[in-house]
Structures are given as C-alpha cells and as structure tokens.
Amino acid sequence: MPAFVQGKTILLIVGGGIAAFKALELVRELGRAGARVLPVLTENGARFVTPLSLSALAGEKVRTSLWDLEDEAAMGHIQLSRAADLVVVCPATASLLARAAAGMADDMATTLLLATDKPVLMVPAMNVRMWLHAATQRNIATLRSDGITVVQPDDGAMACGEFGPGRLPELPKIMAAIAAQFGSKPLLGRHALVTAGPTHEPIDPVRFIGNHSSGKQGFAIAAALAHLGARVTLVAGPVHLPTPAGVTRVDVMTARDMAAACEAALPADIAVMVAAVADWRAETAPQKLKKDSSAPAPLVLTENPDILAGIGHHAQRPALVVGFAAETHDLIPHAAAKRNRKGADWIVANDVTDGVFGSDSNHVHLLTATGAEDWGAQAKQAVATSLAQRIAAHFAGHP
Ligand code: C5P
C-alpha cells in the first residue's frame, strides 16, 4: 500500500478537534511511506497541536494564515492548493465540513479547499450527536455529490464520554483511504449499467403502485464502480438521492421506462440490477378515480417485463450480469433458482425481513456458479465497495 504514496505530495489540513493529535501520527506514517506532506493548521487546530510539532514531523513549514505576507510571497495559497497530488483534511470537524459544503473561503483551510483542483479526502471526527445531526449528514451528502471522498468515522467510546460513530478512524484505515485515492482504475474502459430504486406504476393521474426501495444500495454500487474507473450509466427509479460523481444518470418512473432505458444503454460490459422493479402494472385510468362511485373499481394488473431476465438472455448480453434478490425466507435456494431463471452470473441475496429498505446497512450473500458466500452485515457503502472490487477482480481474471 505505501507504494501508492511514494513520491506523492499530500496537502494535509488539520482541523480543530481533540483528534488533531492523531494527525501527527498520520504525518509520520505518510513520511515513512515516502510522501511529502505540506501541513496546514487551522486556527482552532493550533489549540490542539502546535505548529512546531507538525512542522518538525513533516519537515516543512506549517501554514495557518491567509494573511502571512512571508508565506504568501514564498508560495501563494492558490499555488499551494494545487501543489499537491491529494488534499487530506484530518480531522475534518463539523464546522470545517459545513463551511466546505457551503463553499465558504473564510480561512486558509476553506480557501485551499475551494481553490484546489486536486482530489480531496475528508476524515471526519466529532461527537456522536454532532455526527448524526441532520445538518452534518446533509453537508456530507453535499460534499460527496461534489466529488469529495468522506471517510466513514469509527464507532466507539469518545473523548467526550459518549459512545457511537464519530471517532477518527484508526491510522491503517486512513492510510488505506489515502492509498485508494492513488489506486489504479481497474475498470477503466468498461461500461457498467446499474439500475436502482423502485418503480412507480400509475393507477390514475395521482396514484401509483410502488415499494419502499430507497435506491441507496444501487447508488452506492454505481459510485463504487465509477471510483474504480468504469463508465457508469445509472438508471434510477423515483428516489431523492444525489447523483454520484462521474455517473451518468437516467431517471425513469415505470418498469417499462426502466427496461427501455436499459436497452438504450447497451452495449455494456457489466450489468448490476439493483432496482426493486414492480412485478405488475395497473391499467391506468385517464382521470382520478372517485370514491363516490357505487363500488371501488378493481385494479386490472398486467405483468411487467423482467429487466434482469431480459439483459441476462440478451443478444448483447454484458459479460457479467449481477442481479439482486430480496427474500424473506429460504434465502439461498430462492436466490439460486433466480440466478438460473434470469440468466445472471451472480446474485446478491439479502434477507429483507429486518427492514433493509431505506436502511444504511445490509446483510448479503453472494451467489456465484461456485457457491454462496456470507458477507455479514455491513454498511451499504461497504457492500458496494466489496462488490465493485469483486467485479474488478473478475475482469482481471477474464480480461
Ligand atoms: O424476481 P425478483 O423481483 O425477486 O428479482 C429480483 C432481481 O430481478 C433484481 O435484480 C431486480 O432488479 C430484477 N428485476 C428486474 N425486473 C423485474 C423484476 C425484477 O430487473 N420486473
């Protein structure tokens, strides 16, 4: 892993939180791995670690103020923002995340973040309530949709005495996230088609048949594939999620729209069909159905096309077709039958008894031609990263 960092320059912004002292260990680790670290300390960061310690470990001058004439004369802040291969913010405090998400430039750190044209990795650390606050989560979603990588903090006991997510991740996890920024792009040149979210089948102009799919898992997979270099077409049902960076999104409403959008996206090397497609559609009334009529009109249902089966048996079948199977019982046998019936190479099976829809975590099993693997309960993002890496490994074995 350190090989990725060898010879790289990293602009490290240290924010003002109790975890700032761990940034010193990060500087040392990066130095050992052969990276040059240009340290920037916020005014509040300087309350937790001294510029002297940071400078001594980095072997570089520490920048803290936008208004230091000597520093600006040596290297202006715009130049500094682009001098590195990667910008790392560690620890990223709630305030730093908020100001960066809002595009503010009111100190050296936020000005550099706004001016840089380099990838940015944020490593947050804060109190659990501050982390879980809707405002922080909204800021993180904004930053991610702006293309910034925000590392998931660790769970555990905090300096403030509370317990939960918000702890600065351990050093190896931070180093792995940095290495991933310099990692190769094994899916470069591959086109991936991903479906996500529910479909809505109209009953009349104001009502529809739908389901609880949030689209989170499919969007995370689209993002993870794009991160590994794939060109991604994401066909999304009606969901309220930001489009992941580098992904081409096609919004659809019904199963038939989704099938047409998938057809139009071919050829593709990879298809990952995560959408919870409605199995049936209703005959749509041209006007709103009124409850004052003598008896409720029965819904006349017609089966929708099976998009996964269509792709799995298509003349332009992608080299790797992955389906999802949400089951409430007999998970593996049902998923295995689905794999055969739909012509999928792999099925990601999940037990939805405990409410996976809308949640941020997922317990999946991967079914391939050689058997089933239990991946345990993980964050949907972690499932996405693992699946994307597995897909990359598959293509590395079958170029
Ligand atoms: O049969 P079931 O709906 O459980 O199959 C789930 C898998 O099939 C998912 O990958 C889903 O995206 C896909 N599917 C589809 N079109 C349908 C129904 C399901 O692509 N009409």
Residues whose N, C-alpha, C, O or C-beta is under 5 A from the ligand:
A	BS01	C5P	M273 V274 A275 A276 V277 A278 N304 P305 D306 I307 L308 G323 F324 A325 A326
